[in-house]
Amino acid sequence: MMEALLLPVYPTFAVGDHEAFMEFALVQARKSPPAPNKFCVGAVLVDADKGVVLSTGYSLEYPRDYKGDRGTTHAEQCCFIKIADKYDTPEENIHTVLPPNTALYTTMEPCNERLSGNTTCATRILRLKSAIKTVYVGIREPGTFIAHNDGQERLEAGGVKVVYPVEHWREKITAVSMNGH
């Protein structure tokens, strides 16, 4: 007898409910194992027209060097891996299966430099050929490991809108992100 593949069941939120989506991203960030040499980041990929969560991710959700990528897995990368696996397509081709108005919620600004040499989250977003039109961000990346992360600037230069929808959550998101420091 073949076992059925159990796909995760994600919640649906009201369209445009940035607080609910960011809170759900923060729930993901809390799953990330704390460590002094990384941030605990959570991300949620969303069909922005329907309020449907498509996938989630958190830092170190997948093992180091997963599928040949050097280094550790970042939250945004984990969201993309799940879509790629679901549709049995390479990660760089998931733009062909994503809804036309896909948004990404992430507790921390997508990286534009990786000490491991792994593909950056900004590059991963941009190579999706505008499938992700808006990235909602909780906080900018602190200069703890990379002096100046210019992920926001790179995304905006590539035509992706970057929005900080929950400024009043900055302290809460920072506390979760720095868990283990």
N, C-alpha and C positions, 0 to 999 in steps of 0.2 A: 504494500500500500504506500503510495506517495504522500509525503507530508505537504500540506499546503504552506506556501510562503506567506508568512504573516507580515503585512505591511503596516507601518505605524499609522495610527489614527491621530490626526492633528486637530486642534480646535479651529473653529471659524470665528472670526471677530467681525465687528461692524467695519465696513469699508471706511478707511481713513482714521480708524481708532489707533493712532500712533502710540498712545499710552499702553494699550493692551498688547500690541505687537512688541513694543520695547520691553514690557514686563515679561513677556514670554521669552524674549531673547536673554533677559537677565536670569530667568529660570535655567536656561541652557548654560549660561556662564557659570552658575553655581555648581554645575556637574563637573566642571573642569578641575582636575587635580591641582591643588595649590603647590607652588614651587617658587623659589626665589629668583629663578632664571627665566621666567615667562609670565605672561599675563593670562588671567582667566577671562576669556572672551566667549560670548554667545552670539549666535546669528540665527535668523529666521528668514527663509525665502518665501515670498508671498505673491499670490495672484492678487494684485492691488485692485482689480475691478470687482472681485468677488469676496475679498476678505478671507480667502482660503490660504492656510499655511501649506506650502508645498514640501518643505523640508526644513530641518533644523541642524545645527551643528555647534560644537564647542571645542575649545582648544584641547588638543591631545585626545580627541574622541577616537581617532584611528591610530594605530601604532606608528612608531617612527619609521620613516622610509616606505610608507604605504604606497603600493603600486609603483614603486620606482622613484617617487619624488623624494629627494634628499631631505632629511631633517624631520621635524615634527609637523603635525597637521594643525592648521589654523581653523577657526570656527567657520569662516566663509567657505574655505576649501571643503570642509566636511559636508556642508549643504550641497555643494556641487557634486561631490562624490555620490551622494545618495540619489540625486536625480540621474546621474550617469548610469549608476547601477540599476535603477528602476527601469530605465529605457534601453539598457544594454548598448550604450553608446559612449564613445570617449568623452571625457569631461569637456574638452574644448568644443564639442559639438552639441552641448545641451541647449544652445540657443534655438535649435531646430524643434525642440519639444516644449520649451517654456511658453507660457501664455504671453500675449503681446504686451501686456502691461505688468511685468514682473518687477517687484521691489525687493530690496534686501534691507533688513533691519539688523544692525550689528551694534553691540555694546561699545565697541571701540573702532576708531577710524581704521579702515583697511590698510594693511601695510604696503609700502612701496619699496622696502628693502628687507631681505632675509639674510641673517648671518649664516644660515645653513646653505645658502645658495639655491634653496627651493624657489619655485615660481611664486612671485608675490601675489597677494590677494587683489591688488589693483590691476595687475596684468590679467589675472584670472577673470575679473569682472569685464575688463575692456575687450578681451578676446571673444566675449559672447556676443559681439556685434550688435550692441544696443538692445539686447534682450532685457537687460536691467537698465531701466531709465533713471531710477532714483535709488539712492542709498541713504537710509535713515541711520544716523550715527548717535550713539549715546555720549561719548567723549572723544576728544582728540587723543592720539597715542602720546603718552608721556615720553620724555626724552631719556628714559631709564636705560634702554639698550641701543637705540638708534637716536643720535643727537637730534635730527630733524626728519620726521616722517612726513613726506610730502604726498601721501596717498590721496588726500582730498584734492590737492591741486592737480595731480595727474588725472584723477577721475573727471574732474570738471573740464580739463583741457580736452579730454576724450568725449565730451558730450554727456556725461553722467551727472545728474543733479545730486548734490550732497546736502542733506538737511539734518539739523540738530533739533528734533521735535520736542525733547523733554529736558530742557536746560536745568529745570529744577531738580532733576534726578542726578545731577553731576556727582555729588558726594556719595550717594548710594552706589552708583555704577563704579566709581573709582575704588570704593572699599572692596567690592567684589572682585574687580580686575586685579587688585594688588594683593589678593589673598595669598599668603605664603611669603610675602616680602618682609 
